Amino acid sequence: MLKKILISICTALAAAYLFLAITAFNHKPAGTVCTALELLVRDSVYAGFITQQEVTALLDKNGLNPVGNDPDQADTRAMEEVLSKHPLIDGVECYKTPGGKICVEVSQRIPVLRVMDSHGADYYVDNHGKMMPTSAKCVAHVAVATGNISRDFATRQLYPFGLFLQNDPFWQAQTEQIHVLPDQTVELVPRVGDHLIYLGKLKDYRRKLERVRLFYEKALNRVGWNKYSRINVEFDNQIICTRRP
């Protein structure tokens, strides 16, 4: 019986301590104001579209900058809604910290291709297959697609191909240009080697490029990277090379 009483007393004391600790942690002195707005712009290695100054200016313009005001009155949902409407922002998360700060994390849209078609159009295609204006500054290297490219072809067929190139370290570094011919077949202009890579239609491009990569390792490293003017991997299980005159 005595042991049960002691356990009950200890449990009650622990609960009381926990209640007091939580109350003290959440209690803020009267007149507490938001001391800082912590901004984190993600993906800045790949894109320099959005700066911390632009985020702050956008919040100022809409009367949502919480600095100097009661942090409890900060409307983080409204901040997210305003920032997410920016055409170059992919996602936003705003939240409060116990220290009286408001944190804003912004994810940028990431370009995977730059399209410069034969009709004079010039735009990026992002990592969601949507078009982006070239007025924004792109930090990372992306392949340039030229030739006979409709916007539907760019966002439906070139987009997954560009995403593959960006995520493959070898081909991301090796691909300089994607050229689309009138029949919608594709050839690549590599960064290293004075030759073209003809893929044909954009299907099975992973296997086609793997054949090219192996050909690089087993053949071109021995005979020289400028021996051929064209490497054709349009057809399965074969590579057709055109010798340079």
TORNU-432409 format. One line per field, with one value per residue (C-alpha): residue in three letters; x, y, z. Coordinates in steps of 0.2 Angstrom, whole numbers, always signed. Example, Ala and Ser with C-alpha at 12.3 -4.5 7.8 and 13.67 -1.06 7.14 Angstrom:
<filos>
rest: ALA, SER
east: +62, +68
north: -22, -5
up: +39, +36
</filos>
This chain:
<filos>
rest: MET, LEU, LYS, LYS, ILE, LEU, ILE, SER, ILE, CYS, THR, ALA, LEU, ALA, ALA, ALA, TYR, LEU, PHE, LEU, ALA, ILE, THR, ALA, PHE, ASN, HIS, LYS, PRO, ALA, GLY, THR, VAL, CYS, THR, ALA, LEU, GLU, LEU, LEU, VAL, ARG, ASP, SER, VAL, TYR, ALA, GLY, PHE, ILE, THR, GLN, GLN, GLU, VAL, THR, ALA, LEU, LEU, ASP, LYS, ASN, GLY, LEU, ASN, PRO, VAL, GLY, ASN, ASP, PRO, ASP, GLN, ALA, ASP, THR, ARG, ALA, MET, GLU, GLU, VAL, LEU, SER, LYS, HIS, PRO, LEU, ILE, ASP, GLY, VAL, GLU, CYS, TYR, LYS, THR, PRO, GLY, GLY, LYS, ILE, CYS, VAL, GLU, VAL, SER, GLN, ARG, ILE, PRO, VAL, LEU, ARG, VAL, MET, ASP, SER, HIS, GLY, ALA, ASP, TYR, TYR, VAL, ASP, ASN, HIS, GLY, LYS, MET, MET, PRO, THR, SER, ALA, LYS, CYS, VAL, ALA, HIS, VAL, ALA, VAL, ALA, THR, GLY, ASN, ILE, SER, ARG, ASP, PHE, ALA, THR, ARG, GLN, LEU, TYR, PRO, PHE, GLY, LEU, PHE, LEU, GLN, ASN, ASP, PRO, PHE, TRP, GLN, ALA, GLN, THR, GLU, GLN, ILE, HIS, VAL, LEU, PRO, ASP, GLN, THR, VAL, GLU, LEU, VAL, PRO, ARG, VAL, GLY, ASP, HIS, LEU, ILE, TYR, LEU, GLY, LYS, LEU, LYS, ASP, TYR, ARG, ARG, LYS, LEU, GLU, ARG, VAL, ARG, LEU, PHE, TYR, GLU, LYS, ALA, LEU, ASN, ARG, VAL, GLY, TRP, ASN, LYS, TYR, SER, ARG, ILE, ASN, VAL, GLU, PHE, ASP, ASN, GLN, ILE, ILE, CYS, THR, ARG, ARG, PRO
east: +0, +14, +23, +7, +5, +24, +21, +6, +14, +29, +18, +8, +24, +31, +15, +15, +33, +29, +14, +25, +39, +27, +19, +35, +42, +26, +25, +31, +34, +21, +27, +37, +40, +46, +65, +70, +63, +74, +74, +81, +80, +83, +91, +102, +116, +105, +95, +97, +79, +74, +84, +81, +78, +65, +55, +56, +51, +36, +30, +33, +22, +8, +10, +15, +32, +31, +47, +44, +26, +19, +24, +7, -1, +10, -1, +10, -4, -6, +13, +13, -1, +7, +24, +17, +9, +26, +29, +47, +43, +40, +35, +34, +34, +32, +32, +35, +49, +48, +61, +50, +56, +47, +55, +52, +58, +57, +60, +63, +58, +73, +76, +81, +81, +83, +72, +77, +66, +67, +53, +62, +54, +66, +61, +66, +57, +57, +58, +39, +38, +31, +38, +48, +53, +72, +71, +76, +95, +99, +115, +118, +122, +107, +107, +100, +87, +86, +77, +59, +51, +33, +29, +19, +34, +45, +35, +29, +44, +59, +55, +58, +73, +80, +77, +86, +101, +101, +101, +114, +131, +140, +127, +124, +142, +144, +128, +130, +115, +99, +94, +77, +75, +59, +54, +56, +71, +85, +103, +115, +130, +142, +154, +169, +173, +169, +155, +136, +126, +110, +96, +82, +65, +65, +62, +73, +85, +92, +98, +104, +115, +122, +128, +136, +144, +151, +157, +166, +175, +180, +183, +185, +197, +208, +206, +203, +187, +188, +189, +170, +159, +142, +137, +121, +112, +94, +92, +93, +110, +120, +131, +134, +148, +153, +171, +178, +184
north: +0, +12, +8, +13, +29, +34, +29, +40, +55, +54, +53, +68, +78, +73, +79, +95, +98, +95, +106, +120, +118, +119, +134, +143, +138, +145, +161, +176, +193, +207, +217, +202, +206, +195, +198, +191, +183, +168, +165, +150, +149, +131, +125, +140, +129, +126, +142, +160, +165, +171, +180, +184, +202, +198, +187, +201, +214, +203, +201, +220, +224, +214, +219, +202, +205, +200, +208, +221, +214, +201, +184, +177, +188, +183, +175, +161, +154, +170, +172, +155, +159, +176, +168, +153, +164, +170, +162, +156, +148, +130, +128, +138, +133, +146, +142, +150, +146, +147, +161, +173, +171, +167, +155, +155, +141, +143, +130, +137, +130, +121, +122, +106, +113, +129, +129, +140, +134, +138, +151, +162, +156, +156, +148, +136, +119, +116, +100, +98, +100, +117, +132, +146, +163, +166, +183, +173, +169, +151, +146, +128, +122, +115, +108, +119, +112, +119, +115, +111, +111, +114, +118, +102, +92, +102, +99, +81, +73, +83, +86, +68, +67, +83, +77, +61, +71, +82, +67, +57, +65, +59, +65, +80, +85, +79, +86, +103, +104, +94, +97, +92, +88, +91, +73, +75, +64, +70, +72, +77, +89, +83, +94, +82, +76, +83, +72, +71, +57, +53, +45, +44, +46, +49, +32, +20, +34, +27, +11, +21, +32, +18, +10, +27, +28, +10, +14, +29, +18, +4, +12, +31, +31, +20, +27, +45, +56, +65, +49, +49, +63, +54, +40, +33, +23, +24, +5, -8, -18, -8, +7, +15, +27, +38, +41, +58, +62
up: +0, +5, -12, -22, -12, -16, -34, -35, -27, -39, -53, -48, -45, -62, -70, -60, -65, -84, -83, -75, -88, -103, -96, -93, -110, -119, -108, -117, -108, -112, -127, -135, -154, -168, -168, -185, -201, -205, -224, -233, -252, -257, -273, -275, -282, -298, -299, -294, -297, -280, -267, -249, -253, -265, -253, -240, -252, -257, -239, -236, -251, -244, -226, -220, -214, -195, -189, -176, -172, -160, -167, -162, -174, -189, -202, -209, -220, -228, -230, -239, -250, -256, -259, -268, -281, -287, -304, -300, -283, -282, -264, -247, -229, -215, -197, -180, -167, -148, -148, -157, -175, -191, -203, -221, -232, -251, -265, -282, -299, -307, -325, -334, -352, -362, -378, -392, -407, -425, -424, -411, -395, -380, -363, -350, -346, -327, -317, -317, -336, -336, -346, -337, -344, -348, -338, -323, -320, -322, -312, -317, -334, -343, -361, -375, -386, -404, -420, -424, -407, -403, -385, -383, -389, -377, -362, -365, -374, -372, -353, -347, -358, -351, -333, -337, -343, -328, -316, -325, -320, -336, -348, -339, -341, -359, -367, -374, -386, -391, -409, -415, -434, -444, -442, -423, -423, -411, -412, -398, -399, -385, -376, -379, -396, -413, -418, -417, -408, -418, -407, -419, -410, -392, -386, -377, -375, -359, -368, -383, -373, -362, -379, -383, -366, -368, -386, -378, -366, -377, -394, -394, -379, -391, -408, -403, -400, -417, -428, -432, -437, -433, -421, -425, -411, -419, -421, -407, -403, -416, -418, -435, -436, -450, -452, -454, -472
</filos>
